[in-house]
Amino acid sequence: MTSEPSLGRRRVLQLGALAGLASTVTTVTSVASATAAAAPGVRVTDLGPGVMNFSLAAGIPVGDRVYVASRNIDPMRIVGYDLTTDKVTSVTAGPGISTQLLVADPEGRYLYAAVDERGQSAPGFIRLDLSQPDAPKEDLASIPGLSPYAIAMAPDGVLYFGGLEKAPTLRRYDAATGDLSTIAGPDPNAPMIRSLLATEDRVYVGTGASLGATPTSTKAGLFVLDRASGEYTSILPPEFADAVEVRDIALDGNSLYVCSTTASGAAVAVLDVTQPGEYRLLQSNRPFLRLPRFAEGKVYFNGGGLIELSLDTGAFREITVAGSPFGEIWGLWVRGGKLMVVSAFGLVFEVDPADSTARIHDLVAGGAPTGPQLAMSVAAGANGVYVGGTNSVMYHDLRTGAQTRILAPSEAKDVLIRDRTAYFAQYNAIGILAYNPRLDGQWPRLKAPFPAEQNRPHQIVWDDCHELALIGLQSDTESGGSLLTFDPRTSATTAAINPIDDVQMVRAVTAHDGVAYLGGQSVGNGGGTVVAWDPVRRKELWRLTPQSKPTGVTGLAVLGGHLYVMCHRGDFFVVELRTRRIIHSANHGPVVPNYGTLLVSRGRVYATSSRAFFRFDPKTFARTDLVTLNAEWYGIPRSAVDERGQFYAIQGRNLIRIQVDD
């Protein structure tokens, strides 16, 4: 994987300053109101939204317009943008915070969306009337219990969708009658319906998942549903039998393109729909392939970049645009001989595949609304605070009050500041990005990739003894996780795969006196093992599981010869390191409803949850609540402390500074 190309100051300002989203914006700070409850001797200053952005997670064409669904701003907006005028034509508020699923009917009259209903009361199955100037929303049905991941429109206007749920079900909506019905899925043990394609007489269903799988889940599946008889037939190529999922499906004439993976990387099987047993397998070295689109003997994909496949030679190549990274690609189609690429940065690239030049349509410049995002991470130091969001990180300069919007693809799950450089632990399988605010006008630089299959970072911390960064990771596809070491001087890395076991991710990490302490958690909130680990020799020193009914470890800290352990939903333990004996236990569930994290400052251990910021007495380990947060996090709730001992946390969606007198 190569480093992201840097952009000059002019290009960053073009992307950041348009429509009020300035690259440097002065924010007025104020002392938080009395509604932000704080203990005596604690002062809270509101620094404004932690991260402002317009990002998206879906993009499809309807005529000369593109419709996108915003991501991680409240409420979600479905935005129409005219590619001929470069203007936003409609902004429609929807339920939830995002969706990956937009599809239009054959006439282009209605735009349908399926949205995860968790945490909201509004129906998740909706449509927009595109014949009306403001594209009003119509609620069609509630779909509780479903996390939608796949949607397809048949030529006759019948819609199919599905996703992640127990015994995944295919849903069928007939616009002519308004009837929403269900069809039993092809495999009750599949984690989800991952991809769909509907024709006049068939529905092709791809199953499997990188998320939501259990030990009894089946792997990738590919089925064809006869719409008349309701019968399924399996047509999965045997080369995909061990794959995690069928990621995408597309049809070009009688050729069915099936995107999945082999041991060598992502591959596409080209099946003859009249004889599915006859196919051609084309192997790439990409991490995934999706959104196959067709033009003049070539197939184009999102493969963690814009990928071209020559059907004549079977060769894959990546198309890049000089000075303008795509970031995450959420839409792809062919228009007038050009490739239309929808970027999560809120951009639509119009790419000429012959010479890799592009015209860029900026949705924010055309009127797409920005908003405060749910936070992913927070870090403080070197006179600044970083707040990670979706496809951006906001840098708050504490000296001037200015803010810089850093365009970082996907999600910065955690951030470490060292020698004035910020290191982003970047999901999904991106790696460690570096950003130095003194290098004004640059994108973050890729310093090191993550190990294969170790795609989801959780925490990055500094090991003073070995002068290394330590990163705890999770494998969404293989289960388990890893500990990665990273040397900022050389960018060298080492990886210990499954240092806890082959089920538990490394959810929490701390380092003290050359020992790394790893906190484990499994998918579904189990596990809960603590491992003392030598990060240089990559060797276990000892382990323990403090909980009798484990929920997973989410926070670790060392102070005064004691290891502090915070668990999911508030179980709390103090371990004497000399004897490895638990000397204190309590439950702090009232202030830790889910995840709680820990840090050390000024001789005390401080804790953060979505609900509160609090600390522990170093002798009695009693809890003192300091600030009520009621924070809106997308990631794991954290706080940060700078060199002056001032704390920074998220309250609502705003960044706050917390000053504690003693």
C-alpha positions as CSV (number, residue, x, y, z in Angstrom):
1,M,0.0,0.0,0.0
2,T,1.5,3.4,-1.0
3,S,1.4,6.6,0.9
4,E,-1.4,9.0,0.3
5,P,-0.3,11.8,-2.1
6,S,-0.1,15.2,-0.5
7,L,-2.1,18.2,-1.6
8,G,-1.0,21.8,-1.6
9,R,-2.5,24.4,0.6
10,R,-4.8,25.7,-2.2
11,R,-6.4,22.3,-2.8
12,V,-7.0,21.7,1.0
13,L,-8.7,25.1,1.2
14,Q,-10.9,24.3,-1.8
15,L,-12.1,21.1,-0.1
16,G,-12.3,22.7,3.4
17,A,-13.4,26.3,3.0
18,L,-16.4,25.8,0.7
19,A,-19.9,26.4,2.0
20,G,-18.7,27.4,5.5
21,L,-16.5,24.4,6.1
22,A,-13.2,26.4,6.4
23,S,-9.9,24.7,6.8
24,T,-9.1,27.2,9.6
25,V,-12.1,28.5,11.5
26,T,-11.9,30.4,14.8
27,T,-14.2,28.9,17.4
28,V,-15.5,31.0,20.3
29,T,-15.2,29.1,23.6
30,S,-17.5,29.5,26.6
31,V,-17.8,28.1,30.0
32,A,-20.4,25.3,29.9
33,S,-23.8,26.0,31.3
34,A,-25.1,24.6,34.6
35,T,-26.8,21.8,32.7
36,A,-23.3,20.3,32.3
37,A,-23.1,19.1,35.9
38,A,-19.6,19.3,37.4
39,A,-18.3,18.6,40.9
40,P,-16.9,21.5,43.0
41,G,-13.4,22.5,42.0
42,V,-14.1,21.4,38.4
43,R,-14.4,23.9,35.5
44,V,-15.7,22.9,32.1
45,T,-15.2,24.9,29.0
46,D,-17.2,24.2,25.8
47,L,-14.9,24.3,22.7
48,G,-17.7,23.7,20.2
49,P,-18.4,20.7,18.0
50,G,-15.6,18.1,18.2
51,V,-15.6,17.4,14.5
52,M,-17.7,19.1,11.7
53,N,-17.9,17.4,8.4
54,F,-20.1,16.2,5.5
55,S,-19.4,12.6,4.8
56,L,-21.5,10.0,3.1
57,A,-22.0,6.2,2.8
58,A,-24.1,5.7,-0.4
59,G,-24.3,7.4,-3.8
60,I,-26.4,6.4,-6.9
61,P,-27.3,8.2,-10.1
62,V,-30.8,9.1,-11.2
63,G,-30.6,10.8,-14.6
64,D,-28.1,13.7,-14.3
65,R,-28.4,13.8,-10.6
66,V,-26.6,11.9,-7.9
67,Y,-28.3,11.1,-4.6
68,V,-26.1,10.4,-1.5
69,A,-26.9,9.5,2.1
70,S,-24.9,11.5,4.7
71,R,-23.0,9.6,7.3
72,N,-22.6,10.2,11.0
73,I,-24.5,13.5,11.3
74,D,-27.9,13.9,12.9
75,P,-30.3,13.6,11.3
76,M,-29.2,11.7,8.3
77,R,-29.8,13.6,5.1
78,I,-30.4,12.2,1.6
79,V,-29.0,14.9,-0.7
80,G,-29.7,15.4,-4.4
81,Y,-27.0,17.0,-6.5
82,D,-27.2,18.1,-10.1
83,L,-24.0,17.1,-12.0
84,T,-24.8,19.6,-14.8
85,T,-25.2,22.7,-12.5
86,D,-23.0,21.6,-9.6
87,K,-25.9,22.5,-7.2
88,V,-27.7,20.7,-4.5
89,T,-31.3,20.2,-5.6
90,S,-32.8,18.7,-2.4
91,V,-32.0,17.8,1.2
92,T,-34.4,15.4,2.9
93,A,-34.0,14.4,6.5
94,G,-34.2,10.7,7.2
95,P,-34.1,8.3,10.2
96,G,-30.9,7.1,11.8
97,I,-27.4,8.4,11.2
98,S,-26.6,6.7,7.9
99,T,-27.5,4.1,5.3
100,Q,-25.5,2.3,2.6
101,L,-28.7,1.4,0.8
102,L,-30.2,3.6,-1.8
103,V,-32.0,2.4,-5.0
104,A,-34.3,4.1,-7.5
105,D,-37.3,2.6,-9.3
106,P,-37.1,2.0,-13.0
107,E,-38.9,5.2,-13.9
108,G,-36.7,7.4,-11.5
109,R,-39.8,8.6,-9.7
110,Y,-39.0,7.1,-6.2
111,L,-35.8,6.7,-4.3
112,Y,-35.9,3.9,-1.7
113,A,-33.7,3.5,1.4
114,A,-33.5,0.9,4.2
115,V,-32.0,2.2,7.5
116,D,-31.0,0.5,10.7
117,E,-33.7,1.4,13.3
118,R,-31.6,0.7,16.4
119,G,-31.7,3.7,18.8
120,Q,-34.5,5.4,17.0
121,S,-38.3,5.3,16.8
122,A,-38.9,6.3,13.1
123,P,-39.6,3.7,10.5
124,G,-36.4,2.5,8.7
125,F,-38.0,1.7,5.3
126,I,-38.7,4.9,3.4
127,R,-38.9,6.4,0.0
128,L,-38.5,9.9,-1.5
129,D,-40.7,11.3,-4.2
130,L,-38.2,12.7,-6.7
131,S,-40.9,14.2,-8.9
132,Q,-41.4,16.8,-6.2
133,P,-38.9,19.7,-5.9
134,D,-38.0,19.0,-2.3
135,A,-38.0,15.2,-2.6
136,P,-40.3,14.6,0.4
137,K,-40.0,11.5,2.5
138,E,-42.7,8.8,2.9
139,D,-42.5,6.3,5.7
140,L,-43.3,2.8,4.3
141,A,-42.7,0.4,7.1
142,S,-40.8,-0.4,10.3
143,I,-38.1,-3.1,10.1
144,P,-37.1,-3.7,13.7
145,G,-34.2,-6.1,14.3
146,L,-32.7,-5.7,10.8
147,S,-29.4,-4.1,10.0
148,P,-29.8,-3.6,6.3
149,Y,-26.8,-4.4,4.1
150,A,-28.2,-5.3,0.6
151,I,-30.9,-3.9,-1.7
152,A,-31.9,-4.5,-5.3
153,M,-34.6,-3.3,-7.6
154,A,-36.1,-5.6,-10.2
155,P,-37.0,-4.3,-13.7
156,D,-40.7,-4.6,-12.9
157,G,-40.4,-2.3,-9.9
158,V,-40.4,-5.0,-7.1
159,L,-37.8,-4.2,-4.5
160,Y,-35.8,-6.7,-2.4
161,F,-33.7,-6.1,0.6
162,G,-32.1,-7.8,3.6
163,G,-29.1,-7.7,5.9
164,L,-27.9,-8.8,9.4
165,E,-30.4,-10.5,11.7
166,K,-31.0,-13.9,13.2
167,A,-31.9,-16.4,10.3
168,P,-31.7,-13.6,7.7
169,T,-34.9,-13.0,5.8
170,L,-35.4,-11.6,2.3
171,R,-37.9,-8.7,2.2
172,R,-40.0,-8.0,-0.9
173,Y,-41.8,-4.7,-1.5
174,D,-44.3,-4.4,-4.4
175,A,-44.8,-0.7,-5.1
176,A,-47.9,-1.4,-7.2
177,T,-49.8,-2.8,-4.3
178,G,-47.8,-1.3,-1.4
179,D,-47.3,-4.8,0.1
180,L,-44.2,-5.6,2.1
181,S,-43.7,-9.3,2.5
182,T,-41.0,-11.7,3.7
183,I,-39.4,-14.7,2.0
184,A,-37.3,-17.2,4.0
185,G,-33.7,-16.7,3.4
186,P,-31.6,-19.4,1.7
187,D,-29.5,-20.2,4.7
188,P,-30.7,-19.8,8.3
189,N,-27.2,-20.1,9.6
190,A,-25.8,-17.3,7.5
191,P,-24.9,-14.2,9.4
192,M,-26.5,-11.9,6.9
193,I,-27.7,-11.3,3.4
194,R,-24.7,-9.4,2.1
195,S,-25.5,-8.7,-1.6
196,L,-28.5,-8.8,-3.9
197,L,-29.3,-8.7,-7.6
198,A,-32.8,-8.9,-9.0
199,T,-33.9,-9.7,-12.6
200,E,-37.3,-10.3,-14.2
201,D,-37.5,-13.8,-13.0
202,R,-34.7,-14.3,-10.5
203,V,-33.0,-12.9,-7.4
204,Y,-29.4,-13.6,-6.8
205,V,-28.5,-13.7,-3.1
206,G,-25.0,-13.5,-1.6
207,T,-24.6,-14.4,2.0
208,G,-21.9,-14.4,4.7
209,A,-20.4,-11.6,6.7
210,S,-17.2,-10.1,8.2
211,L,-19.4,-8.9,11.1
212,G,-22.0,-10.7,13.2
213,A,-20.6,-14.2,12.6
214,T,-20.7,-16.8,15.3
215,P,-19.0,-20.2,15.7
216,T,-22.0,-21.9,14.1
217,S,-22.4,-19.4,11.2
218,T,-21.9,-20.6,7.6
219,K,-19.4,-18.9,5.4
220,A,-19.9,-17.4,1.9
221,G,-23.0,-18.5,0.0
222,L,-24.4,-17.7,-3.4
223,F,-28.0,-18.6,-4.2
224,V,-30.4,-17.9,-7.0
225,L,-34.1,-17.6,-6.1
226,D,-36.7,-18.5,-8.7
227,R,-39.3,-15.7,-8.3
228,A,-42.1,-17.8,-9.6
229,S,-41.5,-21.0,-7.6
230,G,-39.8,-19.5,-4.5
231,E,-37.0,-22.2,-4.7
232,Y,-33.4,-21.5,-4.1
233,T,-30.4,-23.1,-5.9
234,S,-26.8,-22.8,-4.7
235,I,-24.4,-21.7,-7.4
236,L,-21.3,-20.8,-5.4
237,P,-18.0,-21.4,-7.2
238,P,-16.0,-23.9,-5.1
239,E,-13.1,-21.5,-5.0
240,F,-15.2,-19.3,-2.7
241,A,-16.2,-22.1,-0.3
242,D,-13.8,-20.8,2.5
243,A,-14.5,-17.2,1.9
244,V,-16.2,-15.1,4.5
245,E,-18.8,-13.5,2.3
246,V,-20.0,-12.9,-1.3
247,R,-19.4,-9.1,-1.2
248,D,-21.2,-8.1,-4.4
249,I,-23.0,-9.3,-7.5
250,A,-23.6,-7.7,-10.9
251,L,-24.9,-8.7,-14.3
252,D,-23.7,-7.8,-17.8
253,G,-25.7,-9.6,-20.4
254,N,-25.6,-13.3,-19.5
255,S,-22.5,-12.9,-17.4
256,L,-22.9,-12.8,-13.6
257,Y,-19.9,-11.2,-11.8
258,V,-19.5,-12.5,-8.3
259,C,-17.0,-10.7,-5.9
260,S,-15.5,-12.7,-3.1
261,T,-12.1,-13.7,-1.8
262,T,-9.6,-16.6,-2.0
263,A,-6.5,-17.2,0.0
264,S,-4.7,-14.9,-2.5
265,G,-7.0,-11.9,-2.1
266,A,-10.2,-10.6,-3.7
267,A,-11.4,-12.3,-6.8
268,V,-14.2,-12.1,-9.3
269,A,-15.9,-15.2,-10.8
270,V,-17.6,-14.6,-14.1
271,L,-20.5,-17.1,-14.4
272,D,-22.7,-17.9,-17.4
273,V,-26.2,-17.5,-16.0
274,T,-27.5,-20.2,-18.3
275,Q,-24.9,-22.6,-17.1
276,P,-23.6,-21.4,-13.7
277,G,-21.2,-24.3,-13.4
278,E,-19.1,-22.8,-16.2
279,Y,-17.2,-19.7,-15.1
280,R,-13.9,-17.9,-15.2
281,L,-12.1,-16.9,-12.0
282,L,-10.0,-13.7,-12.1
283,Q,-7.7,-13.2,-9.1
284,S,-6.6,-9.8,-7.8
285,N,-4.3,-8.8,-4.9
286,R,-6.8,-6.3,-3.6
287,P,-8.4,-6.6,-0.1
288,F,-11.9,-6.6,-1.6
289,L,-13.8,-5.9,-4.8
290,R,-17.3,-4.4,-5.0
291,L,-19.5,-2.2,-7.2
292,P,-18.6,-3.9,-10.5
293,R,-19.4,-1.6,-13.5
294,F,-18.9,-2.3,-17.2
295,A,-17.5,-0.2,-20.1
296,E,-15.9,-1.2,-23.4
297,G,-14.4,-4.6,-22.4
298,K,-13.4,-3.4,-19.0
299,V,-14.8,-3.9,-15.6
300,Y,-14.4,-1.3,-12.8
301,F,-14.5,-1.9,-9.1
302,N,-14.1,-0.3,-5.7
303,G,-11.2,-2.3,-4.4
304,G,-10.0,0.1,-1.7
305,G,-9.3,2.3,-4.7
306,L,-10.6,2.6,-8.3
307,I,-9.7,-0.7,-10.0
308,E,-9.9,-1.6,-13.7
309,L,-10.0,-5.2,-14.9
310,S,-9.3,-6.0,-18.6
311,L,-11.4,-8.9,-19.7
312,D,-9.0,-9.5,-22.6
313,T,-6.0,-10.1,-20.4
314,G,-7.4,-10.7,-17.0
315,A,-5.1,-8.0,-15.5
316,F,-6.1,-5.6,-12.8
317,R,-4.7,-2.1,-12.4
318,E,-5.4,0.8,-10.1
319,I,-6.4,4.2,-11.4
320,T,-5.3,7.1,-9.3
321,V,-5.8,10.8,-9.8
322,A,-2.7,12.9,-9.1
323,G,-3.1,14.9,-5.9
324,S,-6.6,13.8,-5.1
325,P,-7.1,10.6,-3.2
326,F,-10.6,9.1,-3.5
327,G,-10.8,7.9,0.1
328,E,-13.7,5.5,0.7
329,I,-15.7,4.9,-2.5
330,W,-19.4,4.6,-2.0
331,G,-20.7,4.9,-5.5
332,L,-19.5,4.0,-9.0
333,W,-21.1,4.1,-12.5
334,V,-20.3,5.0,-16.1
335,R,-21.5,8.3,-17.6
336,G,-20.6,9.6,-21.0
337,G,-17.5,7.5,-21.2
338,K,-16.3,8.7,-17.8
339,L,-16.2,6.9,-14.5
340,M,-18.3,8.6,-11.8
341,V,-16.7,7.9,-8.4
342,V,-18.6,8.9,-5.2
343,S,-16.1,9.7,-2.4
344,A,-16.9,9.6,1.3
345,F,-15.2,13.0,1.5
346,G,-18.3,14.5,-0.1
347,L,-16.9,14.6,-3.6
348,V,-17.9,13.1,-6.9
349,F,-14.9,12.4,-9.2
350,E,-15.6,12.3,-13.0
351,V,-12.6,10.2,-14.1
352,D,-11.3,9.7,-17.6
353,P,-9.8,6.1,-17.4
354,A,-7.6,6.7,-20.4
355,D,-5.4,9.4,-18.8
356,S,-6.4,9.3,-15.1
357,T,-7.5,12.9,-15.2
358,A,-10.7,14.0,-13.3
359,R,-13.1,16.8,-12.8
360,I,-14.2,17.0,-9.2
361,H,-17.7,17.9,-8.0
362,D,-17.7,19.2,-4.4
363,L,-21.1,18.6,-2.8
364,V,-20.4,20.9,0.1
365,A,-19.6,23.7,-2.3
366,G,-22.9,23.0,-4.0
367,G,-24.9,23.3,-0.8
368,A,-24.7,19.9,1.0
369,P,-25.1,20.6,4.7
370,T,-22.3,19.9,7.2
371,G,-22.9,19.0,10.8
372,P,-21.3,17.8,14.0
373,Q,-20.3,14.1,13.8
374,L,-20.3,11.4,16.4
375,A,-16.8,11.2,17.8
376,M,-14.5,8.2,17.1
377,S,-11.5,9.3,19.2
378,V,-9.9,12.2,21.1
379,A,-6.2,13.0,21.9
380,A,-4.5,16.0,23.3
381,G,-0.9,17.4,23.3
382,A,1.5,19.8,21.7
383,N,-1.0,22.7,22.1
384,G,-3.7,20.9,20.2
385,V,-6.6,18.4,20.4
386,Y,-7.6,15.9,17.7
387,V,-11.1,14.6,17.5
388,G,-11.7,11.7,15.1
389,G,-14.8,11.5,13.0
390,T,-16.0,9.8,9.9
391,N,-13.6,10.4,7.0
392,S,-12.1,13.4,8.8
393,V,-10.2,14.3,11.9
394,M,-10.6,17.8,13.4
395,Y,-7.5,19.5,14.7
396,H,-8.2,22.1,17.4
397,D,-5.3,24.6,17.9
398,L,-5.5,25.5,21.5
399,R,-3.3,28.6,21.1
400,T,-5.4,30.3,18.4
401,G,-8.7,28.6,18.6
402,A,-8.4,27.7,14.9
403,Q,-9.6,24.3,13.5
404,T,-8.2,22.3,10.7
405,R,-10.3,19.6,9.0
406,I,-8.0,16.7,8.0
407,L,-9.3,14.4,5.3
408,A,-8.5,11.0,6.6
409,P,-10.3,8.0,4.9
410,S,-12.7,6.0,7.0
411,E,-12.3,6.2,10.8
412,A,-9.5,7.2,13.2
413,K,-10.4,4.8,16.0
414,D,-7.7,6.2,18.3
415,V,-5.0,8.8,18.1
416,L,-1.5,9.1,19.7
417,I,0.5,12.3,19.8
418,R,4.3,12.0,19.9
419,D,6.9,14.7,19.2
420,R,4.2,17.0,17.7
421,T,3.1,14.3,15.3
422,A,-0.3,12.7,15.6
423,Y,-0.6,9.0,14.7
424,F,-4.1,7.8,13.7
425,A,-5.0,4.1,14.1
426,Q,-7.1,4.0,11.0
427,Y,-10.0,1.6,10.3
428,N,-10.8,-0.3,8.0
429,A,-7.4,-2.1,7.4
430,I,-5.8,1.2,6.4
431,G,-3.0,1.3,9.0
432,I,-1.1,4.0,10.9
433,L,-1.4,7.5,9.4
434,A,0.8,10.4,10.5
435,Y,-0.1,14.1,10.6
436,N,2.0,17.1,11.7
437,P,0.1,20.4,11.8
438,R,3.4,22.3,11.0
439,L,3.2,20.7,7.5
440,D,0.3,22.8,6.6
441,G,-1.8,21.7,3.7
442,Q,-1.1,18.0,3.7
443,W,-3.1,14.9,3.9
444,P,-2.0,12.4,6.6
445,R,0.7,10.1,5.4
446,L,0.5,6.4,5.6
447,K,3.4,5.2,7.8
448,A,2.6,1.5,8.2
449,P,-0.2,-0.9,7.1
450,F,-1.9,-3.3,9.5
451,P,-1.2,-7.0,9.3
452,A,-3.4,-9.0,6.9
453,E,-6.9,-9.6,8.2
454,Q,-6.2,-7.3,11.3
455,N,-8.5,-4.5,10.1
456,R,-10.0,-2.9,13.2
457,P,-7.8,-0.9,15.6
458,H,-9.0,-0.2,19.1
459,Q,-6.3,1.6,21.0
460,I,-2.8,3.1,20.4
461,V,-0.6,3.9,23.3
462,W,3.1,4.8,23.9
463,D,5.6,2.4,25.5
464,D,8.3,4.7,27.1
465,C,10.6,1.8,27.9
466,H,11.0,0.5,24.4
467,E,10.1,3.8,22.6
468,L,7.4,2.1,20.6
469,A,3.7,2.6,19.9
470,L,1.5,-0.3,20.8
471,I,-1.8,-0.9,18.9
472,G,-4.5,-3.3,19.9
473,L,-6.5,-4.7,17.0
474,Q,-9.4,-6.9,16.0
475,S,-9.9,-9.2,13.0
476,D,-13.5,-8.9,11.7
477,T,-13.0,-11.8,9.3
478,E,-10.9,-14.3,11.3
479,S,-12.0,-13.5,14.9
480,G,-9.4,-12.8,17.6
481,G,-7.0,-9.9,17.3
482,S,-3.4,-8.8,17.6
483,L,-0.8,-6.5,19.2
484,L,1.1,-4.4,16.7
485,T,4.3,-2.5,17.6
486,F,5.3,0.6,15.6
487,D,8.6,2.5,15.6
488,P,7.9,6.1,14.5
489,R,11.5,6.6,13.6
490,T,11.7,3.8,11.1
491,S,8.0,2.9,10.5
492,A,9.0,-0.7,11.4
493,T,6.3,-2.9,12.8
494,T,6.0,-6.3,14.5
495,A,2.8,-8.2,15.0
496,A,1.7,-10.8,17.6
497,I,-1.5,-12.5,16.2
498,N,-4.0,-13.7,18.8
499,P,-1.8,-12.9,21.9
500,I,-4.9,-13.6,24.1
501,D,-6.6,-16.4,22.2
502,D,-8.2,-16.9,18.8
503,V,-11.5,-15.4,19.9
504,Q,-10.7,-12.3,21.9
505,M,-9.7,-9.0,20.2
506,V,-7.2,-6.7,21.9
507,R,-9.7,-4.2,23.1
508,A,-7.5,-2.3,25.6
509,V,-3.8,-1.7,25.9
510,T,-1.5,0.0,28.4
511,A,2.3,-0.1,28.9
512,H,4.4,0.2,32.1
513,D,8.0,-0.6,32.8
514,G,8.4,-2.4,29.5
515,V,5.4,-4.6,30.0
516,A,2.3,-4.3,27.8
517,Y,-1.0,-5.2,29.5
518,L,-3.7,-6.4,27.1
519,G,-7.4,-6.4,27.7
520,G,-9.5,-8.9,25.8
521,Q,-13.1,-8.9,24.6
522,S,-14.9,-11.2,22.2
523,V,-17.7,-10.2,19.8
524,G,-20.9,-10.2,21.9
525,N,-19.2,-8.8,25.0
526,G,-17.5,-11.9,26.4
527,G,-13.9,-12.9,27.0
528,G,-12.4,-10.5,29.6
529,T,-8.9,-11.9,29.9
530,V,-6.0,-9.7,30.9
531,V,-2.6,-10.7,29.6
532,A,0.8,-9.3,30.7
533,W,2.9,-9.3,27.5
534,D,6.5,-8.6,26.5
535,P,6.1,-6.6,23.3
536,V,9.6,-7.0,22.1
537,R,10.1,-10.7,22.7
538,R,6.4,-11.2,21.9
539,K,6.0,-13.5,24.8
540,E,3.2,-13.9,27.4
541,L,4.3,-13.3,31.0
542,W,1.1,-14.1,32.8
543,R,-2.7,-13.8,32.5
544,L,-5.9,-13.6,34.6
545,T,-9.6,-13.2,34.1
546,P,-11.0,-11.0,36.9
547,Q,-14.7,-11.4,36.2
548,S,-16.7,-14.4,37.2
549,K,-19.1,-13.7,34.3
550,P,-16.9,-11.9,31.8
551,T,-18.2,-9.0,29.7
552,G,-14.8,-8.0,28.3
553,V,-12.1,-5.6,29.3
554,T,-12.4,-2.0,27.9
555,G,-9.9,0.0,29.9
556,L,-6.5,-0.5,31.6
557,A,-4.1,1.7,33.6
558,V,-1.1,1.2,35.9
559,L,-0.5,3.3,38.9
560,G,1.5,2.7,42.1
561,G,2.1,-1.0,41.5
562,H,-1.5,-1.6,40.8
563,L,-3.2,-2.5,37.5
564,Y,-6.7,-0.9,37.2
565,V,-9.1,-2.9,35.1
566,M,-12.5,-1.5,33.7
567,C,-14.9,-4.0,32.2
568,H,-17.9,-3.6,29.9
569,R,-20.9,-2.4,31.9
570,G,-18.8,-1.2,34.8
571,D,-17.2,-4.1,36.6
572,F,-14.0,-2.7,38.1
573,F,-10.9,-4.4,39.6
574,V,-7.6,-3.4,41.0
575,V,-4.8,-6.0,40.7
576,E,-1.6,-5.8,42.9
577,L,1.1,-6.5,40.3
578,R,3.6,-7.9,42.7
579,T,1.3,-10.7,43.8
580,R,-1.1,-10.6,40.9
581,R,-3.9,-10.6,43.4
582,I,-7.2,-8.8,43.1
583,I,-7.3,-6.3,46.0
584,H,-10.4,-4.4,45.1
585,S,-13.5,-5.0,43.1
586,A,-16.7,-2.9,42.5
587,N,-19.3,-2.3,39.9
588,H,-19.7,1.2,38.4
589,G,-22.6,0.3,36.1
590,P,-24.6,3.4,37.0
591,V,-21.9,5.6,35.3
592,V,-20.5,2.9,32.8
593,P,-23.6,1.7,30.9
594,N,-21.3,0.1,28.2
595,Y,-17.7,1.0,27.6
596,G,-15.4,2.6,30.1
597,T,-11.7,3.7,29.5
598,L,-8.9,4.7,31.8
599,L,-6.0,7.1,31.9
600,V,-3.4,8.2,34.5
601,S,-2.6,11.9,35.4
602,R,-1.3,13.7,38.4
603,G,-1.1,10.5,40.6
604,R,-4.6,9.4,40.0
605,V,-6.5,7.1,37.6
606,Y,-9.3,8.9,35.7
607,A,-12.1,7.1,33.8
608,T,-14.5,8.1,31.0
609,S,-17.7,6.6,29.8
610,S,-20.5,8.0,27.6
611,R,-22.2,9.1,30.8
612,A,-19.5,10.6,33.0
613,F,-15.9,11.6,33.7
614,F,-14.7,10.4,37.1
615,R,-11.6,9.3,39.0
616,F,-10.5,6.9,41.7
617,D,-8.8,7.5,45.0
618,P,-5.3,6.0,44.8
619,K,-5.6,4.5,48.3
620,T,-9.3,3.4,48.8
621,F,-10.1,3.2,45.1
622,A,-13.4,5.0,45.8
623,R,-15.0,6.7,42.8
624,T,-15.6,10.5,42.6
625,D,-17.8,11.7,39.8
626,L,-16.4,14.9,38.2
627,V,-18.5,15.8,35.1
628,T,-21.7,14.5,33.6
629,L,-21.0,14.0,29.9
630,N,-24.0,12.3,28.2
631,A,-21.6,12.0,25.2
632,E,-22.7,10.9,21.8
633,W,-19.9,8.5,20.6
634,Y,-19.6,6.4,17.6
635,G,-16.4,4.8,18.9
636,I,-15.3,3.9,22.4
637,P,-15.7,6.8,24.9
638,R,-12.3,8.3,25.9
639,S,-10.8,11.4,27.3
640,A,-7.4,12.9,26.9
641,V,-5.0,14.9,29.0
642,D,-2.4,17.4,27.8
643,E,1.0,18.4,29.2
644,R,-0.6,21.0,31.5
645,G,-2.8,18.4,33.1
646,Q,-6.0,19.7,31.4
647,F,-8.5,17.1,30.3
648,Y,-10.5,16.9,27.1
649,A,-13.7,14.9,26.6
650,I,-16.8,14.8,24.5
651,Q,-20.1,16.2,25.9
652,G,-23.0,15.7,23.6
653,R,-21.2,16.2,20.3
654,N,-19.0,19.0,21.6
655,L,-15.4,19.0,22.7
656,I,-14.9,20.2,26.3
657,R,-11.9,21.1,28.4
658,I,-12.0,20.0,32.0
659,Q,-9.8,21.6,34.6
660,V,-9.6,19.9,38.0
661,D,-8.2,21.9,40.9
662,D,-6.7,19.1,43.0
